Amino acid sequence: MKKVIVIGSGFSSLSAACYLAKEGFTVTVLEKNNMVGGRARQLKKEGFTFDMGPSWYWMPDIFEKFFNDFDKKTSDFYELDKLSPAYSIFFKDEKITIGDHMDKICEEFERIEPGSSPALKSFIAKAQENYDIAINKIVLKPGLSPLELVTKDTILRVDQFFKTISQEVRKRFDNPKLISTLEFPVLFLGAKPQNTPSFYSFMNFADFGLGTWHPKGGMYKIIEAMQSLALSLGVTLKVNTPAEKIEVHKGKVTGVVTNGKLLEADYVISGADYHHSETLLDPKYRQYTEDYWHKKTYAPSSLLFYVGFDKKIKNVNHHNLFFDTDFEVHAQEIYDKPKWPTDPLFYANFPSVTDSSMAPEGKEAGFFLIPIAPGLEDTAALRNQYFDLIINRFEQLTQQNVSKNIIFKESFCVNDFVETYNSFKGNAYGMANTLTQTAFLRPSLKSNKVENLFFTGQLTVPGPGVPPALISGKLVSDLTIKKHRKK
């Protein structure tokens, strides 16, 4: 028998399901919500389409490799456009536009800080070397031993694990706007630049070197593609089917209880929140204590707004970052002294600027995100207060009035992350990739207390983000296949 139950249907779960089905396993995916996708769900309302979670398509090579593993291409499922410009960053007194090619980006850096382009080219060249090592070697390791990190490449770069991104950037650039621009990508890793190893500059190559892309129809097109692939491989997908308990007999997993019934399985892989997954086990079978989880550093939660506007929005691009307030103060209010931010940075995404399918003609779909500390009090009054705050700043910085043009707005915050995704403290992106939470120092892909029980997703290896989630699914499927072959 080779029955596998996968809990959750996000990127990592669907990835694992596809790889296992390809190897001949009988795979059933259980999703507690009414559609597959996990945090990458989709909201459709009054002709508008919103990606509810991930909205940045970076590292196109990772997506291509995933589908190539099944003799497919991304173009078999969805159409990709490279965004030009990639995104804009609004400061108090000016806007920086990141182009779709290094030459354009160098021109912009020279405009802001004359003479800065040679330093930028040198920085990105080093970042590209790190990208090749990280993506082709390090992230493909399952994180079971510290020896996985001991290679010729990593030994030569060992200093980059003890220096930070912030140090690396600030020794090359003086202009605070360029510093913020180069420190921004590591926010996807869920930690402050001052706490992120400089080796993670590979995110800067993902940004400037590989560019920012958009699947026509939105990020959910990737989920639909993976769902289609999974079904073609024989995977069974069950929605509205929450995992209620992971059953164990004599230290070995036997299945999952859902809707009061036991579904038997030889292997169980949970792509749900790791902490929540362990609560589905009897206490004696849990690897990590509550104290363990509370001591870890988590990526931020988010206050999200999905807004339908009755007109086209001016002076914006597809992706827009609003860095018109103090980056460091906001970071401290997320990581050091958690509280609702005094004057938050925020992000605004208008996919209908480049993709007409995302909103009715003459209208605009707006997605607004404020990073916040996980575990905060979450009330309707606070949500409204912060929406008014950012929309007022948005109007000032983009020089237009939009408040009276709102058809509707939907919000999503800490309480929703907990209720919808069983997210620990309502975090949005999992566990931060700090030095002490990297590779083998992250929660393990496999249980050391229950035979044939595995985990995948952003709280385990390799870490936060959509491309790492695809890789996490492959890693856990490899471990499962290896275990089965041993038997």
N, C-alpha and C positions, 0 to 999 in steps of 0.2 A: 504494500500500500504506500502511496505517496500523496496523501491528502494534506493540503496546506490551507489554513485559514489566515487571511490577512485582515487585520483590524484597521479600518480607516481607508480612505480612497484619495488621499492627497498624492502629490508627485512621487514621493518615496514609495508609498504603498503600491501605486499603479506600476511603477518601475519594477519593484520586486515581483509583483504578480506576473508581469509580462515575461521576465527572465525565467521564472520558475515554470510557467506554462510551456515556454519554448523547450525546456528540458524534460517535458513529459509529466510534470506534476499536475494533479487535479487541484485547481486553485479556486477558492471562494473568497471574495472580498466583501466585508461587512461595513456598511456606512450608516452611521446613526442619523444623518440628515437626509433630506429628500432629494438630493442630487449628489453625484460624485464630484470630487475635486478638493475636499477638505477646505483649507483656507483660501484656495484659489477658486472659490465659487463665483457665480455670476448673478447679478441682479438686473432684471429687465422690468422697466416700468414706463408706461405711456410712450412707447417707441424709443426710449433711451436704453442703452446697454452699458453696464458698469462691471469692471472686474472688481470684486469685493476685496481681494487681497493683493497678491503680487501684480505689479504693473510695469516693471522694468524687464526688458528682454536683453540680458547681457550674456556673454559667452556663447555665441551661436554655435560654436564648434561642439560644445557639450551636448546640445540638443541633437545636432546632426549625428554625432557618434551614437547616441542612444538609438535613434531610428535605424542607423546603418547596421546595428547589431541584429536587426530583424529584416535585413535586406530591403529596407525602406529609406526614404528621404523625407525631410520635413516638407518639401514641396509636394509630396504625395498627399499631404493632409491640410496644409495651410500655406497662405501666401505671406512672405516676409518682406517688409520694407525697411530699409535703413533710414533712420530719421535724420533729416538735415534741416536745421541744426539738431544736434542730439538733445540738448536741453539749455535752459537759461537759468542764471542765478541772479536774483535781484538783491542788491545791497541798498543801503539808504540813499546813496547818491548816484548810483549807476547800475547798469546791467552787464554781466559777462555772458557771452554766448559761446557755447562749446560746439564747434563745428563737427562735421562728419569725417574729417581727415586731419592728420597731424599738422599739415601745413597751415590749415585754417586756425587750428588751436594755437600754434606757435605765433601766428600773427596777432591773435587776441592777447596772448601773454605779453608780447612786445608792446602792445598798446597800453597795457596796464603797468608793466614794469620793463622799460627799455633794457635790452641786454639779457632778458631772462630766458629766451628760447634755447640757447645752448644748454643751460642747466636743465631745462625741461626735457630736451632730447636725451640727455645723459640719464636722467631719472627714469624716463620711460623705457630706455634700452635695458636698464637694470631690472626694471619691473617686468619686462618681457622675458628675461632669463628666469626670473622667479616664477613667472606664470608657467613656463614650459616644465620646470621642475615640479611645481605644485600640482598642476593638472595631470601631467603624464606619469608622475611617480608618487608623490606624497599622498594625495587624496585618494589614490587607488589602494591604499593600505587600510586594513580593517580596524586599526587601532587596538590591537590585542597585546602589543608589546612595545616598550620604548625602543627596542632594537630596530623597529621598522623605520625609525627616523635617522638611523646611523648609516648614511651612504656617503660616497665621495662628494656628491653635490652639496649635501647638507653640512658636512664637516667644513667645507670651504666657505660656507655661509653662516656658520654658527653664530657669529656676532650679530647677524640680522634677527636672531631670535631674542636677543637681549637688549637691542636698541628698539626704539619705537618709531612708528610711522611719523609721529609728530617731530621727533628729533631729526629724522631723515629729511623731512620736508623743510623744516625751519633752518637747517644749515645751508640750504640751497637758495631759499627765497626769503625776501624781506617783506614784500607787500602782503598785508593781512588778508586781502581778498583772494590772492593766488594761493595763500596757505590754506584758507577755508576751502577753496576749490579742490585742492589736492588731498585734503583730509576727509572730504565728504564721502568718497566711495567706501571707506572702511566702516561707515555707519551701517552698511549692509551686513557687516559681521557682528554687529550688535555691541560694540564697545567703544569707549573713548579712544581717539587717536593716541593719547598719551599712554594708553594701556595695551595698545595693539602692536605686536612685533612688526618691525620694519619689513620682514619677509613678506608680509601681506600687501606690500606695494603691488603685488600682482593684480590687485583689484584696479589699480590705476591703469594698467595695461588693458585690462578688460574694458575699461571705460574709454580711454583715448585711443588705444591701439585697435581694438576690435569693434568699437562703436556701439551705439544704442539702436535697437531694432524694435519693430512692432509687427506682431502677427495680425493681419487684417481680420477684424471681427473681435479682437481682444485676446488677452492671455488665456481666456477659457478655451480658445481654439486648440491649445496644446493639450488641455485635459480631454477635450473631445477626441483629439487624435489618439491619445493614449488609451482612452476608453474603447475606441474603434479597434485599435491594435489588440488590446486585451481580449475583446470579444472574439476577434478572428483567431486568436490562439486557444480559445476554449475556456477562458476565465468566466466564472459566474459572478456577476455583480449584484449585490442586494442592498438597496437603499431602505431607509426607515428601519434599520436593523442594528440597534445598538448592542455592543458587547457588554454583557452584564457581569460575567465572571469568566476567568481563565481557569479551567479545571485541570487539576494535577493529581496523579495517582502514583504513589511510591516514587516521587521525585521526577516524574516524567509527565509532560503535557499530554492531555487526552482530548482536548477540544475547547470550545467556547460556548457558554450559555448566552443565548439571545432570545428575547421575548419569551423567557421562561423555559426554553428548550435547549438541550445540549446538541450542538453540532460537533460531531467527532472529527478529529484531525490527528495526523501524525506529527505535524509541525504547526506552530502558531507564530506568526510575525505580527507585531503590533507597530503600526505607523501612527497610532494615536499618540497624544501627549504621553511622554515616558512616565512621568510621575503618576498620571491617571492610570496608565496601563498597569503599573505595579499595585495600585489599589484594587485591581481586579483579581489579585492573587491573595490567598491566605497570608497573613503576616509573616509566617515562618519562611515563605518562599520569596519574600521581597529582598532585593539586593541592597537597596539604599534606604536609609532612615529619613524621617521627616526633617531631622536636623541637617542632614546632608543637603537636601533640596533647598532648605532655607538659607544655607550658607553660600550657595552658588551665585554667580553674577549672571543676571539674565539680560538679554536684549530687551529693548523697550517694548512697552505696549503702545497702542496708538488710539487716538481719537480720530475716527474717520467720518467723512461726510460724503454722501453721494447726492449731487445736486443737478437738477434739470433746469436749464436756463431757456427763456423764450426768445433769445437772440444770440447772435454770434459774439463771442468775447474777443476784444481787441488786445493787441500788444502782448500776446502770450504765445508760447509754443506748446508742443505736445506735453513736454515735461518742464516744470518750473519749480525752482527752489527759492525760498524766500529767507535770505540770510541777512535781513536788515536789523537784526537784534544780536545780542552778545551770544556767540556760539558756546563759549566756555561756561557762562552762567546757566544756560539751558542744559548743557551736559551734566553739570553738577546737580541740577535738580532732577535729573533722571537717575544718575548712578551714585552720587555721594550723599546727598541729603534729599531723598525722594519726596517730592511734593508736586502739586499742580504747578506748572511753570509760570513764572512771573511774566515773561514776555517771550513766548515760544517762537522758535523757527518753525516753518511749516513747508509743506510740499503741495503743489497743485498740478493735477494731471487733466489735460483736456484732449482725450483721444480723438474726439470728433474734429479737431483741427486738421488732422492728417487722414482720418478714416471716417468717411461720411456715413458708414453703416452704423456708427455708434450713437447717432442722434438724428431726430427728424430734421428735414431740410430747414435751414435758417435758424436752427437751435444748437445748443451746446451742452455736452455732458461734462460735468465737472466733478473731479474726485479730489478731496482735500484731506491731508493727513498731518496730524500733529503728533510727534513722538512724545510719549509720556512714560513715567516710571510705571512698572507693573505693580499691581496690588493697591492702587489708589482707590479712594472713594469715587464712585461713579453715579452721578445723578443727572436727571434731565436738565436741571437748572445749570449745572456746571457745563454740560454739553452746549447749551444755548449761549451761555456766557462766552465760551471760547469760540464758537462760530461767529458771533458778532465781532469779537476781537480780531480774528484773522480776516474776515470779509472787509472790515473797515480798512485794515492795512493793505489788503489786496487792491481795493479801490484806489487808494492813494498812490500806491507804487505803479499800478498799471494805468492810472489816469482815466478812470471811467467809473460810472455808477452801474452796479449790477444787482444790488439788493432787491430792487423792485421788479427785477426780471426773473426772480426765482419762481418756478412752477411748483417745485416740491424739493424737500431735502430729507434724506434718510441718514441716520447716524448709527455708528457701531463703535463700541468702546469696551472697557475692561469687563463689565458684566456680561457682554455678549461673547467675548472671547472665552470666558469661563463656561457659559451656558451652551454655546454652540460647538466649541471645540474641546471642552474639558481642559482648557489651557491653565497651567499652573500660574497662579497670581494674575491670570489674564494677559500673560506675555504674548506678543505678536510674532516674534521671530526666533523663539527658542533660547538657547544658552549662548552667551557671548563667547567669541573666540579670543579669549585672553591667553597669555602664555601658559597659565596654570589650568586652562580648560581647552587644551588643544590635543588632537590625536588620542593617544592612549589615556589621557587624563580626562576625557569626556566619558559620560555614561556608556557602558559597553553595548556593542551590537548583539551580544548573546548573553543569556542569563547564566550566571555561575551557580545557581541554585536549582534551576529547573531544566532538565534535559529537553532539547528540541524546542526551546522557547527563545525567540529572537526579537530584536527591536530595530526600528529604522526611523529616520526623520531628523528634524533639526535639533533635537536635544542630544543626539548621538553623533557618530562620525559620518561625514566630515564636519558638518556644522550648518549654520543658517544659510538660506538662499535657495532658489529654485534649482540651479545647476547642481549644487551639492546634494540636494534632495534626490535628484535622478541618480547620482553616484551612490548615495547611501542605499538606495533600493538595489542597485547592482551588487554592492558589497555584501549586503545581508543575504541576497539570493545565492551568491558564491559560497558563503559559509554554510547555508542550508544544503546546497548541492554536495559540498564536500563532506558534510556530516552524513548525508544519506549514502554516499558512495563508500564511506568507511564501513557502514553497516553491511 
